[in-house]
């Protein structure tokens, strides 16, 4: 398995959905960064399921423990080990359907690739539970990037075909935590919630789109030609279970535009170079251009649904029917929002270190 991301700021994720714990090791974090469990906990709490209509019945405390790399509240430069224990585990339904791969899940592919030795409970290593490890590491990356004023804003812009109207950065900041779907358009947020309630009653699920924004990103991040900024971000996003598409700036709509419409004209503002539009999404030639980085990720509907579906029995190779039981989110889109921010932070932190825009030792 490839469980590490980054070259200088390296995040290694470990653990399984129904194993004893999940965690992350962060190697390459500069020494001298003040960091506390509370800093990381705040980000983890955003990822946890709430009491809303979209939430899973599995309720984990997700209390982070810092096992190494921090002394007296300051990073030492040594690897930082972050861990949360799995406590609210019920594997009974997974034991019953061990050889019935769930449609939309990695049960069959993992079974074949690992010879049937993979931990199948709750999806094991392929569960959305693993994103908690991304968020822990992302909390550290976010705090590092604050040193160079980088800010992250992710929000839901679509659920089940219901699209939010475009909002400015100030309105996004103000509104995303004011509703359970983390949508800056409060009117559309109500419609999204109603749709989720309807779909839940039908035993089905729904997906959507999350937009991630990074502000105040310095010019020059990205290492062409293979470690481009957009390429590294896309790789990180596709590590999030359920992500099926990524686009930057105008994205796929650029294919329907003319060059005169899609090109971003240059201008001078406050003594610096800016673009008058941002169809490039803040990235040109795989390098940040100083404009806001804007990316959108497509989140598929939750694969575990109670509606009966067709599958096969891996033991006797016969057709079978399966209605997935257990505790699952009807819509994971709102919980993906902090994960997108974390993945953006991890990638930008790694590239900022490679560009020497962050010091290896943070001095008082």
Secondary structure by P-SEA (a helix, b strand, c coil): ccccccccbbbbbbbcccccccbbbbccccccccccaaaaaaaaaaacccccccccccccccccccccccccccccccbbbbbbbbccccaaaaaaaccccccccaaaaaaaaaccccccccccccccccaaaaaaaaaaaaaaacccbbbbbbbbccccccccccccaaaaaaccccccccccaaaaaaaaaaaaaaaaaacccccbbbbbbbccccccccccccccaaaaaaaaaaacccccccccccccccccccccccbbbbbbcccbbbbcccccccccccccccccbbbbbbbccccccccbbbbbcccccccbbbbbbccccccccccaaaaaaaaaaaaaaaaaaaaccccccccc
